[in-house]
Amino acid sequence: QMTMPQLLHHVVPFLNKLSTKDWHTSRTSAASLLPRIYDRIPDVNRLDYRLCFFTLCSDDSPLVRRNAATNLSVLIPLLNVSEMINEVLPMVKKLSSDEQDSVRLSLVTVCISLADNLPIELKSSHVLPICINIATDKCWRVRWSFAGKFENVCRALGKDITSKSLVDTLENLLNDPEPEIRSVICSRLSLVCQYFSKPIIITQIIPSIHRVVTDQSEHVRIALAASINELAVTLGPDSTVEFLLPLILLLLRDEASDVRLNIISSMESISKVIGLDLISQSLLPSILELSEDPKWRVRLAIIEHMYKLAEHLGFDYFNEKLSTLCLNWLNDTVHSVRKAAINNIYNLSIKFGENWVKNVVFPKIDKLINHNSYLYRITAINCIESLLPILSINTI
């Protein structure tokens, strides 16, 4: 590591030269390097150093401005509150109206850094307006960038400011005309909603989610299905049953298999809050449809979730409704599905015991042994081999 005299003699003059070169590539490099040695510069030189960096933030080249805006979040934690208010905020406001969208979309991390380092009483008046401005930017890429980091913005601003001032922003993102933005905010919905109060979620956010459940874009519904169950933890049992469960049941009947699969894949979250008794009747038809889906990867994915479903549904219900289904996967035409089915039967056998193997699994294996195709006879052998470690000597 360089000593202070070496730094002042070699590095600082070098960076000063880079920041004033004609080629934009040199100035772009300077914008990346300046914040990273700022904390080692003597206090007497820091003002000039900051002015040099802010000059790069106003550079004629969009590439330089973009890189400077990106690295502004590195510099902010090294400044005091006065410097952030008097120097950084005016520059951030100027960059937020930059004509280049690539510059504006870099400001989301800058706002997060500012909110992380400013006192709470200054966040609402100084950072919040910039965040709202970015969230309503005319360019969809900027709004997409904000939506992807929305939960970090909420965390940095704090629950009080978020719950009071950003609910309209969330509603706007959920109803954005661009499906890419609706998808990314839906995928982070459970993370975002933990910063809003329960009454606001119920009265303002749930109605917007209800519209998304029937969104024309399949990708949006897939993203929502992957995260909606997590909301149960925030809402609690009663509100989940009243407001969230009807939406989940609608998604379980969605025409897209990936939507139904995502709901089933994340069922553990809601089962911890309300159990699966209220949803089991709707769950079974979806599982049966997914088990016969034309896409073998969908069939493979549903197999991988059967063990968790067995834990939540209980032995009697699972054995009555789904045991046959698990065994039928041994007859699948795709080797990877048959292999996953064997592994699933092994896991279920550990849970349900040796009697279940003898009464339920063995009759199916007997049929496979006499199958016309050697592939299924090999499957029977592999299944027997996987079960040997959990069977008693007498059963073997």
C-alpha positions, 0 to 999 in steps of 0.5 A: 500500500502506498504511503501518503507522500507517494500518493500525493506525488504520484497518484493525485497528479496522475488522476488530475491529468486523467480528468482533464484529458481530451479523450473521454476514456481517460476522464471515464477512468478518472471518474471511477478512480477518484472516489476510491482514494478520496478517504486517503487524501489530506483534508486540505486537498479534499475540496479541490478533489470533490470539485474535480469529481463534480466537474466530471459529473457535468462532463460533455460526454454522456459516458463520463457523466454516466460513470461519474453518476455510478461512482457517486454512491462510492463517494457519498459515505465518505462525506459529511452531512453538510457536504452531501446537502450543499454539494452532492444533492444539487448535482444529483438533482441536475443529473436526474434531469440529464438528457441521457437515460443511461445517466438517469438510471444510475441515480437509483443507487445514489439515492439509496446511498444518500438515504443510508447516510443522511439523518432521518429528518432530511431524507423526506425533504431531500431524497424522497422527491428525487426517488419519486421523480426517478420512479416516474421517469419518461424512460421505461429503462429508468423506471425498470432500474428503480423497480428492481431496487425498490426494496432497497430504496424502502429500506434506506428511507425507512418504514415511516417515510415509505408507508406514508409517501411511496404507496402511490409509487408502488401502485404506479409501478404495478400498473405501469404500461411496460410489462417488464416493469410490472414483472420486476416489481411483482417479483419483489413484491413481498420484499417491498410490502414489508415496509408498508403497514397492513392497512395500506397493503389491504386498502391500496396495494391488494387492489392493484395486485388483483389487477395483475392477477389477470394481467395480459402478460404471462411473464408478469403473472409468473413473477407475481406467482413466485412472490405472492405467497410470501405476503402471507407472513406480512398480512397474518392469518386472518387478512391472508384468508380474507384478502390474499387467498382468493388471489392465490386461488385465481393463480392456481387456475391460471392457464399458464403452467409456469404460473401454477407451478410457481404458486405450488413451489412457494406454498411453504410460506402460506402453509406456515401462516394458515396451513393448507387445509383451505387451499388443498381442494384447489391445489390438487387439480393444479398438481394433476394438470402439471403432472401431465404437462407437455413440457417435461421440465414442468413435470420434473419441477412438480416432482421436486416439490412433492416431498414438501407437499407431503409434509404439509398435507399429511400422510392420509391425504397425500396417500389417498390423493397423490401416491398414485401420481408419484408412482405413475411418474415412473412410467414417464417417457423422459429419463430425467423425469423417471430418475426424479420420480425414483428419488422422490419415492425414496424420500417419501419412503423415509417419511412414510415408512417401510409399510408404505413401500410394501403396500404401495410402491412394490405393486407398481414395481412388479408391473414395471418388471414385466413391462415390454420396454427394457427402459421401464424394467431398468427403472424398476431395478433402479427404484429397488436399488434406491430403496434398499438402504431403508428396507429391513432384511426380511423385506429384502 
